[in-house]
């Protein structure tokens, strides 16, 4: 199955060195801090891939909500993710309907900081996840809904460049291989509950 969507190369790791150290390294690299907010992700049970309702909040006010289906292998290190972001105007109704249809797997609550590099083509998330701790995610866009002209060779070269950027950034941030996480936060939470 393939989503006609945005594709990222991404990786997730425990922030064993602490978020303050990561912030200092990002600032030294010239990364641009965009925002900090709370995200409440409700994951629905699905037979394939993942589906979440994301509510983005600041100071208890709802800024926006999105329904995000995505496909990503559960492997550590840099992997490709395909996703679609669908704006939601009624998160309460969406939660009720999808909850009844599919069931809720778990809810992940986190405070997320977004940092940008390489003209916004590389995103770094610094996450404080309730019940799990501190994490860093690095994402590099490799394909959008409107791909640039140039064909498959250009796209493949861009993917390779973005993959190298992600790996270089992980090394610069001091992320060790044993800190890499292969699954989503929801999987870590449900594993803790077992």
C-alpha positions as a LaTeX table, in Angstrom:
\begin{tabular}{lrrr}
\hline
Residue & $x$ (\AA) & $y$ (\AA) & $z$ (\AA) \\
\hline
Unk1 & 0.00 & 0.00 & 0.00 \\
Unk2 & 1.28 & 3.47 & $-0.83$ \\
Unk3 & $-0.03$ & 6.86 & 0.25 \\
Unk4 & 0.01 & 9.65 & $-2.33$ \\
Unk5 & 1.70 & 11.85 & 0.20 \\
Unk6 & 4.75 & 13.61 & 1.48 \\
Unk7 & 7.76 & 11.39 & 2.06 \\
Unk8 & 10.36 & 12.00 & 4.73 \\
Unk9 & 13.52 & 10.33 & 5.84 \\
Unk10 & 13.37 & 10.31 & 9.61 \\
Unk11 & 14.80 & 8.87 & 12.78 \\
Unk12 & 13.95 & 9.01 & 16.46 \\
Unk13 & 16.20 & 8.62 & 19.50 \\
Unk14 & 16.17 & 9.01 & 23.24 \\
Unk15 & 17.79 & 12.31 & 24.22 \\
Unk16 & 20.19 & 10.70 & 26.68 \\
Unk17 & 22.40 & 13.81 & 26.76 \\
Unk18 & 19.42 & 16.03 & 27.67 \\
Unk19 & 17.38 & 18.56 & 25.71 \\
Unk20 & 19.44 & 21.53 & 26.93 \\
Unk21 & 22.58 & 20.08 & 25.33 \\
Unk22 & 20.69 & 19.43 & 22.08 \\
Unk23 & 19.33 & 23.02 & 22.06 \\
Unk24 & 22.84 & 24.43 & 22.50 \\
Unk25 & 24.19 & 22.28 & 19.66 \\
Unk26 & 21.31 & 23.26 & 17.36 \\
Unk27 & 21.84 & 26.97 & 18.12 \\
Unk28 & 25.59 & 26.60 & 17.43 \\
Unk29 & 24.75 & 24.98 & 14.10 \\
Unk30 & 22.52 & 27.91 & 13.15 \\
Unk31 & 19.20 & 26.05 & 13.42 \\
Unk32 & 16.14 & 28.25 & 13.70 \\
Unk33 & 13.71 & 27.64 & 16.58 \\
Unk34 & 10.16 & 27.95 & 15.16 \\
Unk35 & 7.80 & 27.16 & 18.03 \\
Unk36 & 7.11 & 25.16 & 21.17 \\
Unk37 & 3.64 & 23.74 & 21.82 \\
Unk38 & 1.75 & 20.83 & 23.30 \\
Unk39 & 0.57 & 18.05 & 21.01 \\
Unk40 & $-2.03$ & 15.48 & 21.97 \\
Unk41 & $-1.91$ & 12.52 & 19.58 \\
Unk42 & $-4.74$ & 10.00 & 19.78 \\
Unk43 & $-3.79$ & 6.82 & 17.93 \\
Unk44 & $-6.52$ & 4.62 & 16.49 \\
Unk45 & $-6.21$ & 0.87 & 16.03 \\
Unk46 & $-5.41$ & 0.03 & 12.41 \\
Unk47 & $-4.54$ & $-3.23$ & 10.67 \\
Unk48 & $-1.78$ & $-1.53$ & 8.66 \\
Unk49 & 0.22 & 1.65 & 9.24 \\
Unk50 & $-0.82$ & 4.20 & 11.83 \\
Unk51 & $-3.60$ & 6.76 & 12.11 \\
Unk52 & $-3.60$ & 9.58 & 14.63 \\
Unk53 & $-5.65$ & 12.62 & 15.47 \\
Unk54 & $-3.25$ & 15.41 & 16.45 \\
Unk55 & $-4.49$ & 18.33 & 18.52 \\
Unk56 & $-1.99$ & 21.19 & 18.71 \\
Unk57 & $-2.36$ & 23.40 & 21.76 \\
Unk58 & $-0.72$ & 26.30 & 23.50 \\
Unk59 & $-1.73$ & 27.53 & 26.96 \\
Unk60 & $-4.78$ & 25.24 & 26.88 \\
Unk61 & $-6.13$ & 26.81 & 23.66 \\
Unk62 & $-6.60$ & 24.56 & 20.63 \\
Unk63 & $-4.64$ & 25.98 & 17.69 \\
Unk64 & $-5.56$ & 23.33 & 15.13 \\
Unk65 & $-6.26$ & 19.64 & 14.66 \\
Unk66 & $-5.13$ & 17.19 & 11.98 \\
Unk67 & $-5.83$ & 13.61 & 11.04 \\
Unk68 & $-2.56$ & 11.96 & 9.99 \\
Unk69 & $-2.40$ & 8.50 & 8.40 \\
Unk70 & 1.17 & 7.31 & 7.89 \\
Unk71 & 3.28 & 4.37 & 6.85 \\
Unk72 & 6.75 & 3.80 & 8.28 \\
Unk73 & 8.77 & 0.66 & 8.95 \\
Unk74 & 9.59 & $-0.17$ & 12.57 \\
Unk75 & 13.36 & $-0.19$ & 12.15 \\
Unk76 & 16.00 & 1.80 & 14.02 \\
Unk77 & 18.02 & 4.41 & 12.17 \\
Unk78 & 17.06 & 6.48 & 9.16 \\
Unk79 & 13.87 & 5.23 & 7.47 \\
Unk80 & 11.31 & 6.51 & 5.00 \\
Unk81 & 7.90 & 7.68 & 6.16 \\
Unk82 & 4.88 & 8.42 & 3.94 \\
Unk83 & 2.11 & 10.55 & 5.38 \\
Unk84 & $-0.82$ & 12.83 & 4.66 \\
Unk85 & $-1.93$ & 15.72 & 6.87 \\
Unk86 & $-5.71$ & 16.26 & 6.74 \\
Unk87 & $-7.02$ & 19.38 & 8.51 \\
Unk88 & $-9.84$ & 18.66 & 10.99 \\
Unk89 & $-12.39$ & 21.28 & 12.00 \\
Unk90 & $-14.19$ & 19.10 & 14.57 \\
Unk91 & $-11.62$ & 17.11 & 16.56 \\
Unk92 & $-14.23$ & 16.10 & 19.14 \\
Unk93 & $-16.47$ & 14.55 & 16.48 \\
Unk94 & $-13.49$ & 13.00 & 14.66 \\
Unk95 & $-12.28$ & 11.39 & 17.89 \\
Unk96 & $-15.75$ & 10.04 & 18.63 \\
Unk97 & $-16.34$ & 8.63 & 15.12 \\
Unk98 & $-12.91$ & 7.05 & 14.60 \\
Unk99 & $-12.84$ & 5.86 & 18.19 \\
Unk100 & $-16.10$ & 3.99 & 17.64 \\
Unk101 & $-15.08$ & 2.66 & 14.22 \\
Unk102 & $-11.51$ & 1.59 & 14.99 \\
Unk103 & $-10.95$ & 1.88 & 18.73 \\
Unk104 & $-8.32$ & 3.99 & 20.46 \\
Unk105 & $-4.89$ & 2.39 & 20.94 \\
Unk106 & $-3.48$ & 5.12 & 23.22 \\
Unk107 & $-3.00$ & 8.85 & 23.61 \\
Unk108 & 0.45 & 10.43 & 23.52 \\
Unk109 & 0.90 & 13.85 & 25.14 \\
Unk110 & 4.09 & 15.74 & 24.45 \\
Unk111 & 5.66 & 19.16 & 24.48 \\
Unk112 & 7.40 & 19.63 & 21.14 \\
Unk113 & 9.94 & 22.18 & 19.95 \\
Unk114 & 10.48 & 22.58 & 16.21 \\
Unk115 & 13.90 & 23.60 & 14.87 \\
Unk116 & 14.68 & 24.07 & 11.14 \\
Unk117 & 17.87 & 23.64 & 9.10 \\
Unk118 & 18.76 & 23.73 & 5.39 \\
Unk119 & 16.01 & 26.20 & 4.41 \\
Unk120 & 13.41 & 24.16 & 6.27 \\
Unk121 & 14.19 & 20.92 & 4.45 \\
Unk122 & 15.45 & 19.36 & 7.69 \\
Unk123 & 13.33 & 19.50 & 10.84 \\
Unk124 & 14.42 & 18.64 & 14.35 \\
Unk125 & 11.83 & 17.95 & 17.03 \\
Unk126 & 12.82 & 18.07 & 20.69 \\
Unk127 & 10.08 & 16.18 & 22.53 \\
Unk128 & 9.20 & 15.80 & 26.19 \\
Unk129 & 6.78 & 12.87 & 26.14 \\
Unk130 & 4.54 & 12.24 & 29.16 \\
Unk131 & 5.36 & 8.87 & 30.68 \\
Unk132 & 8.38 & 8.27 & 28.41 \\
Unk133 & 10.93 & 11.08 & 28.79 \\
Unk134 & 12.95 & 13.19 & 26.35 \\
Unk135 & 13.49 & 12.41 & 22.67 \\
Unk136 & 14.89 & 13.93 & 19.50 \\
Unk137 & 13.44 & 13.34 & 16.03 \\
Unk138 & 15.16 & 14.37 & 12.81 \\
Unk139 & 13.14 & 14.55 & 9.59 \\
Unk140 & 14.28 & 15.46 & 6.09 \\
Unk141 & 11.78 & 16.04 & 3.30 \\
Unk142 & 12.52 & 13.84 & 0.28 \\
Unk143 & 9.33 & 14.23 & $-1.74$ \\
Unk144 & 6.31 & 16.52 & $-1.60$ \\
Unk145 & 2.90 & 16.34 & $-3.21$ \\
Unk146 & 4.34 & 18.58 & $-5.96$ \\
Unk147 & 7.74 & 17.05 & $-6.81$ \\
Unk148 & 10.34 & 19.24 & $-8.44$ \\
Unk149 & 11.09 & 18.68 & $-12.13$ \\
Unk150 & 14.09 & 16.55 & $-13.02$ \\
Unk151 & 12.87 & 12.99 & $-12.92$ \\
Unk152 & 13.90 & 9.97 & $-10.89$ \\
Unk153 & 17.66 & 10.61 & $-11.07$ \\
Unk154 & 17.26 & 14.05 & $-9.49$ \\
Unk155 & 14.91 & 12.68 & $-6.83$ \\
Unk156 & 17.32 & 9.84 & $-6.00$ \\
Unk157 & 20.26 & 12.26 & $-5.68$ \\
Unk158 & 18.18 & 14.52 & $-3.42$ \\
Unk159 & 17.18 & 11.53 & $-1.24$ \\
Unk160 & 20.81 & 10.54 & $-0.88$ \\
Unk161 & 21.78 & 14.10 & 0.07 \\
Unk162 & 18.97 & 14.30 & 2.63 \\
Unk163 & 19.92 & 10.92 & 4.11 \\
Unk164 & 23.49 & 12.14 & 4.55 \\
Unk165 & 22.22 & 15.32 & 6.21 \\
Unk166 & 20.19 & 13.29 & 8.71 \\
Unk167 & 23.09 & 10.96 & 9.53 \\
Unk168 & 25.55 & 13.88 & 9.84 \\
Unk169 & 23.15 & 15.76 & 12.10 \\
Unk170 & 22.66 & 12.75 & 14.36 \\
Unk171 & 26.44 & 12.45 & 14.70 \\
Unk172 & 26.81 & 16.17 & 15.41 \\
Unk173 & 24.07 & 16.02 & 18.06 \\
Unk174 & 25.84 & 13.11 & 19.74 \\
Unk175 & 23.08 & 10.55 & 19.24 \\
Unk176 & 24.45 & 7.08 & 19.96 \\
Unk177 & 23.25 & 4.00 & 18.12 \\
Unk178 & 21.86 & 2.50 & 21.33 \\
Unk179 & 19.61 & 5.58 & 21.75 \\
Unk180 & 17.84 & 4.99 & 18.41 \\
Unk181 & 14.16 & 4.03 & 18.69 \\
Unk182 & 12.48 & 1.90 & 16.03 \\
Unk183 & 8.81 & 2.42 & 16.94 \\
Unk184 & 6.32 & 5.24 & 17.51 \\
Unk185 & 5.71 & 6.82 & 20.91 \\
Unk186 & 2.37 & 5.03 & 21.06 \\
Unk187 & 4.15 & 1.68 & 20.83 \\
Unk188 & 6.53 & 2.63 & 23.63 \\
Unk189 & 3.59 & 3.68 & 25.82 \\
Unk190 & 1.56 & 0.55 & 25.18 \\
Unk191 & 4.67 & $-1.61$ & 25.78 \\
Unk192 & 5.10 & 0.14 & 29.17 \\
Unk193 & 1.46 & $-0.69$ & 30.01 \\
Unk194 & 1.95 & $-4.40$ & 29.27 \\
\hline
\end{tabular}
